[in-house]
Amino acid sequence: MAVRRPGRERPTERAWGSFPTTADVGLWARAGSTAGLFEALGLGLFALMTDLRTVRAREERAVEASGADPPALVVAYLSRLIALEDEEGFLARAVTCRPVGSPPTALLAQLRGERYDPARHPRHFDVKAVTYHGLTVDLERHRARVVVDI
């Protein structure tokens, strides 16, 4: 993935990665839009769980989330994705989000992926929960950082 300097991103570009924390794992994301930010957060979360290149877009799932403010929305959204993986073993390869409100307090997400297959999907981390510890959401710059329990 090419790295671009801030301010030179195209609206469709999304990026994510992890950062070290004391006991858990941090997830950062940035994008060219608010929708792209939530998409990058979702993909980044699933990338913590497995290698996304091994996931096929065979099935679809719809996810809805809401929160009192953007940070609460991030926690609710990522918590719904964790529950989807925990309950169904579903891993997403593609995520499309539609934030609702300004600033957003709800979102609708379409996920494409498949159920976990231990023969094809390497297990990176077992993500248990999203925390408010160190959570930052900057909707003007379309950037976020969140720490997840593993």
Long-range contacts (C-beta under 8 A, 24 or more apart in sequence): 6-141, 11-36, 12-36, 14-39, 14-40, 14-43, 15-40, 16-40, 16-41, 16-43, 16-44, 16-47, 17-44, 18-44, 18-48, 19-145, 21-134, 21-147, 24-131, 24-147, 24-148, 24-149, 24-150, 25-125, 25-127, 25-147, 25-148, 25-150, 26-134, 26-145, 26-146, 26-147, 26-148, 27-145, 27-146, 27-147, 27-148, 28-143, 28-144, 28-145, 28-146, 29-143, 29-144, 30-141, 30-142, 30-143, 30-144, 31-142, 32-142, 33-142, 34-99, 34-104, 34-139, 34-142, 35-96, 35-97, 35-98, 35-99, 36-142, 37-139, 37-142, 37-143, 37-144, 38-74, 38-77, 38-95, 38-97, 38-99, 38-107, 38-109, 39-95, 39-96, 39-97, 39-109, 41-74, 41-77, 41-78, 41-144, 41-146, 42-77, 42-78, 42-81, 42-92, 42-95, 42-97, 42-109, 42-111, 43-92, 43-94, 43-95, 45-78, 45-81, 45-82, 45-127, 45-148, 46-81, 46-85, 46-91, 46-92, 46-93, 46-113, 47-124, 48-124, 48-125, 48-127, 48-148, 48-150, 49-85, 49-91, 49-123, 49-124, 49-125, 49-126, 49-127, 50-91, 50-116, 50-121, 50-122, 50-123, 50-124, 51-121, 51-122, 51-124, 52-91, 52-93, 54-120, 54-121, 54-122, 55-91, 55-92, 55-93, 55-113, 55-114, 55-121, 56-93, 56-113, 56-114, 57-93, 57-94, 57-112, 57-113, 57-114, 58-112, 58-113, 58-114, 59-90, 59-112, 59-113, 59-114, 59-115, 60-110, 60-111, 60-112, 61-88, 61-90, 61-92, 61-110, 61-111, 61-113, 62-108, 62-109, 62-110, 62-111, 63-108, 63-109, 63-111, 64-106, 64-107, 64-108, 64-109, 65-106, 65-107, 65-109, 66-105, 66-106, 66-107, 67-105, 67-106, 68-105, 69-103, 69-105, 70-103, 70-104, 70-105, 70-137, 70-139, 71-132, 71-135, 71-137, 72-105, 73-104, 73-105, 73-106, 73-107, 74-130, 74-135, 74-137, 74-144, 74-146, 75-130, 75-131, 75-132, 75-135, 75-146, 77-107, 77-109, 78-130, 78-146, 78-148, 79-129, 79-130, 81-111, 82-127, 82-128, 82-129, 82-130, 82-148, 84-111, 85-116, 85-127, 88-115, 89-115, 89-116, 90-114, 90-115, 90-116, 91-115, 91-116, 91-121, 103-139, 104-139, 125-150, 126-150
